[in-house]
């Protein structure tokens, strides 16, 4: 997901997105361990999406404290 689209989301939506991404990461890691993962680049993409969500949440917190 693009960062611009994430910035339009509310804090609650971003927190839910983070939970879903972490669940997806768990499933991908499980598939890797069992040898069923076909496309290993999905792990990298999900990891980056989690980082994007956390970065935007941090930006929101910083903006809130600055007011």
MMTF fields as JSON, N, C-alpha, C and O atoms, coordinates in Angstrom:
{
  "mmtfVersion": "1.0.0",
  "mmtfProducer": "UNKNOWN",
  "numBonds": 267,
  "numAtoms": 268,
  "numGroups": 67,
  "numChains": 1,
  "numModels": 1,
  "chainsPerModel": [1],
  "groupsPerChain": [67],
  "chainIdList": ["A"],
  "bondAtomList": [4, 2, 8, 6, 12, 10, 16, 14, 20, 18, 24, 22, 28, 26, 32, 30, 36, 34, 40, 38, 44, 42, 48, 46, 52, 50, 56, 54, 60, 58, 64, 62, 68, 66, 72, 70, 76, 74, 80, 78, 84, 82, 88, 86, 92, 90, 96, 94, 100, 98, 104, 102, 108, 106, 112, 110, 116, 114, 120, 118, 124, 122, 128, 126, 132, 130, 136, 134, 140, 138, 144, 142, 148, 146, 152, 150, 156, 154, 160, 158, 164, 162, 168, 166, 172, 170, 176, 174, 180, 178, 184, 182, 188, 186, 192, 190, 196, 194, 200, 198, 204, 202, 208, 206, 212, 210, 216, 214, 220, 218, 224, 222, 228, 226, 232, 230, 236, 234, 240, 238, 244, 242, 248, 246, 252, 250, 256, 254, 260, 258, 264, 262],
  "bondOrderList": [1, 1, 1, 1, 1, 1, 1, 1, 1, 1, 1, 1, 1, 1, 1, 1, 1, 1, 1, 1, 1, 1, 1, 1, 1, 1, 1, 1, 1, 1, 1, 1, 1, 1, 1, 1, 1, 1, 1, 1, 1, 1, 1, 1, 1, 1, 1, 1, 1, 1, 1, 1, 1, 1, 1, 1, 1, 1, 1, 1, 1, 1, 1, 1, 1, 1],
  "groupList": [{"groupName": "UNK", "atomNameList": ["N", "CA", "C", "O"], "elementList": ["N", "C", "C", "O"], "formalChargeList": [0, 0, 0, 0], "bondAtomList": [1, 0, 2, 1, 3, 2], "bondOrderList": [1, 1, 2], "singleLetterCode": "X", "chemCompType": "L-PEPTIDE LINKING"}],
  "groupTypeList": [0, 0, 0, 0, 0, 0, 0, 0, 0, 0, 0, 0, 0, 0, 0, 0, 0, 0, 0, 0, 0, 0, 0, 0, 0, 0, 0, 0, 0, 0, 0, 0, 0, 0, 0, 0, 0, 0, 0, 0, 0, 0, 0, 0, 0, 0, 0, 0, 0, 0, 0, 0, 0, 0, 0, 0, 0, 0, 0, 0, 0, 0, 0, 0, 0, 0, 0],
  "groupIdList": [1, 2, 3, 4, 5, 6, 7, 8, 9, 10, 11, 12, 13, 14, 15, 16, 17, 18, 19, 20, 21, 22, 23, 24, 25, 26, 27, 28, 29, 30, 31, 32, 33, 34, 35, 36, 37, 38, 39, 40, 41, 42, 43, 44, 45, 46, 47, 48, 49, 50, 51, 52, 53, 54, 55, 56, 57, 58, 59, 60, 61, 62, 63, 64, 65, 66, 67],
  "secStructList": [7, 7, 2, 2, 2, 2, 2, 6, 1, 7, 2, 2, 2, 2, 2, 2, 2, 2, 2, 2, 2, 2, 2, 2, 2, 2, 2, 2, 2, 2, 2, 2, 2, 2, 6, 7, 7, 1, 7, 6, 2, 2, 2, 2, 2, 2, 2, 2, 2, 2, 2, 2, 2, 2, 2, 2, 2, 2, 2, 2, 2, 2, 2, 2, 2, 2, 7],
  "xCoordList": [0.843, 0.0, 0.896, 1.955, 0.465, 1.228, 1.118, 0.096, 2.174, 2.202, 1.161, 0.566, 0.933, -0.053, -1.447, -2.218, -1.762, -3.065, -3.158, -4.218, -2.053, -2.043, -2.207, -2.829, -1.655, -1.763, -3.206, -3.553, -4.039, -5.451, -6.273, -7.426, -5.688, -6.407, -6.364, -5.463, -7.341, -7.36, -6.375, -5.88, -6.11, -5.179, -5.69, -4.917, -6.994, -7.581, -7.447, -7.15, -7.671, -7.537, -6.091, -5.842, -5.152, -3.743, -3.358, -2.591, -3.892, -3.605, -4.182, -3.547, -5.379, -5.971, -5.158, -4.97, -4.682, -3.853, -2.564, -2.109, -1.984, -0.761, -1.012, -0.203, -2.124, -2.463, -2.62, -2.115, -3.31, -3.513, -2.188, -1.957, -1.321, -0.017, 0.84, 1.556, 0.776, 1.543, 1.017, 1.793, -0.307, -0.879, -0.398, -0.045, -0.395, 0.056, 1.532, 1.932, 2.344, 3.769, 3.954, 4.811, 3.156, 3.233, 2.941, 3.653, 1.892, 1.536, 2.643, 2.948, 3.247, 4.334, 5.55, 6.193, 5.863, 6.985, 6.702, 7.598, 5.468, 5.087, 5.237, 5.747, 4.793, 4.931, 6.4, 6.765, 7.238, 8.672, 9.253, 10.034, 8.864, 9.399, 8.968, 9.711, 7.774, 7.288, 7.63, 7.318, 8.276, 8.69, 7.579, 7.7, 6.509, 5.372, 5.33, 4.508, 6.194, 6.158, 6.703, 7.823, 5.908, 6.303, 7.084, 8.04, 6.666, 7.265, 7.834, 7.09, 9.13, 9.775, 9.774, 9.967, 9.562, 9.574, 8.349, 8.33, 7.334, 6.161, 6.531, 5.97, 7.467, 7.895, 8.483, 8.175, 9.313, 9.937, 8.877, 8.956, 7.9, 6.844, 6.01, 5.687, 5.661, 4.854, 5.661, 5.133, 6.931, 7.787, 7.885, 7.867, 7.985, 8.051, 6.715, 6.695, 5.604, 4.297, 4.131, 3.576, 4.606, 4.548, 5.376, 4.945, 6.545, 7.398, 6.715, 6.814, 6.033, 5.312, 4.228, 4.092, 3.463, 2.398, 2.984, 2.471, 4.048, 4.655, 5.232, 5.157, 5.801, 6.341, 5.232, 5.38, 4.135, 3.023, 2.384, 1.995, 2.273, 1.762, 2.691, 2.218, 3.981, 4.946, 4.824, 4.92, 4.61, 4.41, 3.16, 3.16, 2.097, 0.859, 1.077, 0.575, 1.819, 2.091, 2.942, 2.692, 3.929, 4.781, 3.977, 4.153, 3.1, 2.263, 1.308, 1.039, 0.796, -0.127, 0.586, 0.017, 1.822, 2.582, 3.033, 3.227, 3.194, 3.64, 2.563, 2.866, 1.317, 0.222, 0.064, -0.813],
  "yCoordList": [-1.167, 0.0, 1.241, 1.254, 2.258, 3.492, 4.31, 4.279, 5.032, 5.854, 6.969, 7.321, 7.527, 8.601, 8.108, 8.827, 6.902, 6.33, 6.074, 6.259, 5.648, 5.394, 6.678, 6.674, 7.781, 9.053, 9.546, 10.332, 9.097, 9.482, 8.668, 9.001, 7.613, 6.741, 7.311, 8.075, 6.933, 7.362, 6.503, 5.483, 6.945, 6.213, 4.809, 3.851, 4.685, 3.375, 2.443, 1.258, 2.994, 2.189, 1.73, 0.599, 2.608, 2.238, 1.151, 0.245, 1.245, 0.206, -1.141, -2.179, -1.124, -2.363, -2.906, -4.116, -2.006, -2.414, -3.069, -4.065, -2.504, -3.091, -4.509, -5.407, -4.707, -6.042, -7.023, -8.145, -6.606, -7.487, -7.809, -8.947, -6.813, -7.052, -7.995, -8.832, -7.87, -8.771, -10.207, -11.161, -10.355, -11.691, -12.28, -13.456, -11.427, -11.878, -12.274, -13.266, -11.5, -11.818, -13.16, -13.953, -13.416, -14.692, -15.842, -16.847, -15.693, -16.749, -16.974, -18.113, -15.881, -16.015, -16.699, -17.528, -16.355, -17.008, -18.487, -19.323, -18.804, -20.201, -20.96, -22.081, -20.349, -20.98, -21.169, -22.175, -20.215, -20.343, -21.531, -22.311, -21.656, -22.733, -24.097, -25.069, -24.185, -25.474, -25.71, -26.762, -24.72, -24.874, -24.687, -25.15, -24.027, -23.844, -22.473, -22.253, -21.545, -20.19, -20.181, -20.627, -19.674, -19.636, -18.37, -18.408, -17.235, -15.957, -15.313, -14.728, -15.415, -14.914, -13.393, -12.841, -12.709, -11.245, -10.683, -9.501, -11.501, -11.038, -10.663, -9.721, -11.39, -11.098, -9.697, -8.932, -9.366, -8.045, -6.958, -5.935, -7.158, -6.169, -5.948, -4.812, -7.04, -6.926, -6.242, -5.41, -6.586, -5.957, -4.445, -3.661, -4.048, -2.627, -1.927, -0.778, -2.615, -2.031, -1.812, -0.797, -2.753, -2.582, -1.36, -0.563, -1.215, -0.068, 1.236, 2.233, 1.241, 2.438, 2.82, 3.987, 1.833, 2.095, 2.672, 3.656, 2.067, 2.543, 3.943, 4.75, 4.24, 5.567, 6.613, 7.679, 6.314, 7.26, 7.45, 8.564, 6.371, 6.503, 7.399, 8.212, 7.261, 8.111, 9.561, 10.46, 9.802, 11.163, 11.779, 12.954, 10.99, 11.485, 11.851, 12.872, 11.026, 11.283, 12.546, 13.361, 12.705, 13.895, 15.148, 16.177, 15.067, 16.219, 16.563, 17.736, 15.536, 15.766, 16.438, 17.317, 16.036, 16.622, 18.05, 18.867, 18.331, 19.666, 20.716, 21.909, 20.306, 21.287, 21.906, 22.748],
  "zCoordList": [0.0, 0.0, 0.0, 0.627, -0.695, -0.793, 0.489, 1.176, 0.797, 2.006, 1.929, 2.947, 0.751, 0.613, 0.982, 1.617, 0.591, 0.933, 2.434, 3.032, 3.041, 4.476, 5.27, 6.332, 4.766, 5.471, 5.532, 6.413, 4.616, 4.606, 5.605, 5.877, 6.145, 7.069, 8.481, 8.827, 9.287, 10.684, 11.486, 11.008, 12.71, 13.573, 13.857, 13.856, 14.101, 14.392, 13.187, 13.338, 11.987, 10.775, 10.579, 10.161, 10.882, 10.752, 11.746, 11.42, 12.956, 13.946, 13.508, 13.694, 12.927, 12.409, 11.239, 11.11, 10.395, 9.253, 9.748, 9.186, 10.799, 11.354, 11.862, 11.629, 12.549, 13.06, 11.901, 11.959, 10.862, 9.696, 9.014, 8.604, 8.894, 8.266, 9.101, 8.55, 10.411, 11.271, 11.182, 11.235, 11.046, 10.845, 9.518, 9.43, 8.492, 7.177, 7.234, 6.625, 7.966, 8.1, 8.804, 8.414, 9.835, 10.536, 9.578, 9.572, 8.767, 7.815, 6.801, 6.448, 6.331, 5.357, 5.977, 5.334, 7.221, 7.893, 8.104, 7.978, 8.422, 8.605, 7.285, 7.265, 6.188, 4.873, 4.515, 3.906, 4.884, 4.623, 5.385, 4.84, 6.642, 7.48, 6.978, 7.112, 6.4, 5.911, 4.446, 3.889, 3.825, 2.44, 1.433, 0.299, 1.808, 0.908, 0.246, -0.643, 0.653, 0.116, -1.31, -1.556, -2.24, -3.643, -3.978, -4.753, -3.382, -3.724, -2.463, -1.675, -2.272, -1.056, -0.972, 0.111, -2.081, -2.048, -1.333, -0.988, -1.105, -0.371, 1.055, 1.614, 1.649, 3.018, 3.08, 3.993, 2.13, 2.092, 1.955, 2.634, 1.098, 0.899, 2.144, 2.49, 2.819, 4.038, 5.128, 5.865, 5.235, 6.241, 5.999, 6.948, 4.758, 4.424, 4.699, 5.142, 4.438, 4.739, 6.241, 6.663, 7.043, 8.498, 8.897, 9.729, 8.314, 8.615, 8.205, 8.92, 7.077, 6.637, 7.637, 8.003, 8.072, 9.039, 10.323, 10.854, 10.816, 12.053, 11.895, 12.822, 10.741, 10.474, 10.471, 11.068, 9.811, 9.739, 11.11, 11.462, 11.888, 13.255, 14.075, 14.869, 13.895, 14.588, 14.169, 15.005, 12.866, 12.372, 12.985, 13.353, 13.094, 13.693, 15.15, 15.618, 15.864, 17.274, 17.426, 18.315, 16.577, 16.633, 16.322, 16.974, 15.334, 14.978, 16.113, 16.373, 16.786, 17.886, 19.053, 19.699, 19.33, 20.428, 20.106, 21.006, 18.829, 18.41, 18.516, 18.53, 18.59, 18.632, 19.978, 20.171]
}
